[in-house]
């Protein structure tokens, strides 16, 4: 069985202020006063349209020798905007047939630190 998770996680109440222009945004409440914005394909398309149109996607995507580009420029731009209000965590896990690549990134006040999670 395969599964994919890609999301931004931050403090409760923060994401609502940053999704008005994203019709497909889906916020999931989590324990410990956190919330998660699921990054589905539709949401990626909406973010790409916003940031490519405004030429604000000039941040390199997360990529490395052991994992593909998972965190797009548009998602990074939105996460940087959100991080002005509260720290943001980007999480991604893609598992299929026993193999997979979990990734995490933390953003705070526009600073992005990302790396794959050690196996």
Backbone torsions as a table, in degrees:
resi	resn	phi	psi	omega
1	UNK	NA	135.0	-179.6
2	UNK	-105.9	150.9	171.6
3	UNK	-148.5	155.4	177.9
4	UNK	-134.5	134.6	173.4
5	UNK	-132.1	129.8	173.5
6	UNK	-143.6	124.1	-173.5
7	UNK	-159.7	161.4	168.4
8	UNK	-107.5	136.6	-179.6
9	UNK	-124.7	135.1	178.4
10	UNK	-154.1	-173.2	-179.5
11	UNK	-68.0	149.5	178.5
12	UNK	-55.9	135.4	176.6
13	UNK	90.6	-12.2	-177.1
14	UNK	-79.1	-44.4	-173.7
15	UNK	-64.5	-34.3	-178.4
16	UNK	-54.8	-34.8	-179.4
17	UNK	-73.4	-11.0	-173.2
18	UNK	-119.2	13.1	-176.6
19	UNK	-123.1	8.2	-176.8
20	UNK	-57.0	-31.2	-178.3
21	UNK	-93.2	12.4	-177.0
22	UNK	-123.6	88.7	-175.8
23	UNK	-58.5	-29.5	-176.8
24	UNK	-92.3	5.3	-178.2
25	UNK	-61.8	136.0	179.4
26	UNK	-129.8	111.0	179.5
27	UNK	-97.3	131.2	179.6
28	UNK	-114.0	122.5	177.3
29	UNK	-70.9	141.4	178.1
30	UNK	-121.7	168.5	175.7
31	UNK	-68.2	169.6	176.5
32	UNK	60.2	35.6	175.4
33	UNK	58.5	41.7	177.0
34	UNK	-119.1	164.2	174.0
35	UNK	-144.0	157.0	-174.4
36	UNK	-127.9	132.1	174.5
37	UNK	-100.7	111.5	-179.8
38	UNK	-72.0	131.0	-178.3
39	UNK	-100.1	74.5	178.4
40	UNK	-77.6	169.0	-178.5
41	UNK	-55.1	-43.4	179.9
42	UNK	-60.5	-41.2	-179.7
43	UNK	-67.1	-40.1	175.6
44	UNK	-57.6	-43.7	179.9
45	UNK	-62.8	-42.6	178.5
46	UNK	-62.5	-44.6	179.3
47	UNK	-64.9	-42.5	177.9
48	UNK	-59.6	-43.5	-179.7
49	UNK	-62.2	-40.5	-179.4
50	UNK	-67.2	-51.4	-172.1
51	UNK	-81.5	-29.7	175.2
52	UNK	-70.2	-41.4	179.4
53	UNK	-63.5	-32.7	-177.8
54	UNK	-97.3	2.9	178.7
55	UNK	57.8	33.2	179.6
56	UNK	-104.0	13.6	-175.3
57	UNK	-97.5	39.0	-174.6
58	UNK	-91.1	34.3	176.7
59	UNK	-111.7	135.0	-178.7
60	UNK	-65.8	138.4	177.6
61	UNK	-71.4	157.5	175.4
62	UNK	-68.4	123.2	177.2
63	UNK	-158.1	160.9	178.7
64	UNK	-168.5	177.1	-176.2
65	UNK	-65.0	-26.4	-176.3
66	UNK	-101.5	-0.7	178.9
67	UNK	-152.7	151.6	-179.4
68	UNK	-76.6	175.0	175.8
69	UNK	-69.2	107.5	-176.6
70	UNK	-105.9	-33.0	-176.7
71	UNK	-102.3	105.1	-174.3
72	UNK	-74.5	163.1	178.8
73	UNK	-59.8	-41.0	-178.6
74	UNK	-65.0	-40.4	178.1
75	UNK	-66.8	-41.2	177.3
76	UNK	-59.4	-45.0	-179.7
77	UNK	-59.4	-45.4	-180.0
78	UNK	-66.9	-40.6	179.8
79	UNK	-64.1	-37.5	176.7
80	UNK	-62.9	-41.9	177.7
81	UNK	-61.6	-46.4	179.4
82	UNK	-63.3	-37.1	-175.7
83	UNK	-67.2	-11.7	173.7
84	UNK	-67.9	-25.3	179.5
85	UNK	-95.4	-33.5	-177.1
86	UNK	-165.2	155.0	176.2
87	UNK	-58.5	146.6	-178.1
88	UNK	-127.6	137.3	173.5
89	UNK	-111.7	133.3	171.4
90	UNK	-101.1	129.0	177.3
91	UNK	-127.5	142.5	178.3
92	UNK	-147.9	134.0	174.8
93	UNK	-143.6	130.5	-178.6
94	UNK	-134.1	106.9	-177.4
95	UNK	-120.9	136.5	179.5
96	UNK	-154.4	124.9	177.0
97	UNK	58.5	31.0	177.7
98	UNK	92.3	-19.5	178.5
99	UNK	-102.4	149.1	178.6
100	UNK	-171.5	172.4	-178.6
101	UNK	-135.0	101.4	171.6
102	UNK	-85.5	140.9	-179.3
103	UNK	-136.6	148.7	175.0
104	UNK	-139.4	154.6	174.4
105	UNK	-148.3	145.2	176.5
106	UNK	-119.9	137.1	178.7
107	UNK	-127.2	134.2	176.2
108	UNK	-146.4	120.0	-179.7
109	UNK	52.2	40.7	175.1
110	UNK	86.1	1.2	179.7
111	UNK	-96.9	125.0	-177.4
112	UNK	-112.4	125.9	174.5
113	UNK	-125.6	114.4	-174.0
114	UNK	-132.2	144.3	175.3
115	UNK	-166.0	157.4	175.5
116	UNK	-68.9	152.2	177.6
117	UNK	-79.1	130.1	-179.3
118	UNK	-60.2	145.6	178.6
119	UNK	-86.2	NA	NA
